[in-house]
């Protein structure tokens, strides 16, 4: 009989510790949610990375496509240069459109 009482007391003590731990965990989660709600995501680096990738990827992609068509048609370097220029123009247009949007 004393053994059953010991087990019951042990179970109750363990249950109280788990409940206390659960309460502290929930309090910490609420505090973290409140703290993260105050912070707004920074969009500046995202715009900068996207602008740089547009300005590099546009001409490089155009040059690769132009080089392929030059190789295919035997018109080297004219299609490569024109497609590279077109890629640069499209990249500048994309960066302009990206930066001209009004923030929310």
N, C-alpha and C positions, 0 to 999 in steps of 0.2 A: 504494500500500500504506500509506503514511504517513497518507494521508487517511482510510482506513478505521480505523486505530488512533485517530486524533483523534476520529472520530465515536463510536467505542466508549467512549473515555474520557469524552467529553462526556455520553453516555447514562448511563454508570455514575454520574457525578457528579450528574446530574439525578435519577436514581433514588434515590440516597442522600439528597438533599435532600427529595424527596417522602416517603420513608419516615420521615425525621426529623420532617417536618411532620405526618404522619399519627399518629405516636406522641405528639407534643405535643398534638394535637387530641383524641386519645382520653384522655389524662391530664386535660386540661381538662374534658372531658365527665364523667369519673368524679368529679372534684372538685365539679363543679356538682351532680351527682346526690346526692352525699353531703351537700352543703350544703343542698339543697332538701328532702332527706328529714328533716332536723332541724326544719324549719319546718312548723308546722301551719297550715292555712288559718284565717283569722279569720272567724268566723261572726257576730260581734256586729253589724257594720254591715248584713249581709244581713238579719238579723232586724229591725233597726230600720227599714230601707227597706221591708221587706214589711209591717211593722205600720203604718207611716204610709200606705202605699198602700192597705191594707185599710180603714183608718179614714177615708180620703178617698174612695176609690172606691166603697165600699159605699153611703153616703148619697147621693152624687152619682148613681151608677147607679140607685139606687132612685127618686130624684127625677125622673130623665129618663124612666124607664119609667112612673112614676106620672103625670107630666105628659102623656105620650102617651095613656095611657088616659083621663085627664081630658079631653083634647082630643077624643078619640074618643067618649066617653060624655057629655060636657057636665057633669061633676061637679066642676069646678075649685073649690077646691084640695084636696079631701079625699083623693082617691087619691094625689096627689103627696105630701102630708104623711104619709099612712100608709105608703106605699112607702119614703119616705125614712127614717122611723122603723124600719121593718123592715130596711132596708139597714144602718142603724147597729147594730141588735141583732145581725145576722148578722156584721158586721165585728168587733164586740167579742167575740163567741163565737169567731171564727176567731183573733183575737189571743190570747185566753185559751188555746185549744187549742195554738197554736203555742208559747207560752211555758211551758206546763205539761209539755211533753215533757222527759224526762230526757236529758241529754247522753250520748253514747256513751262 
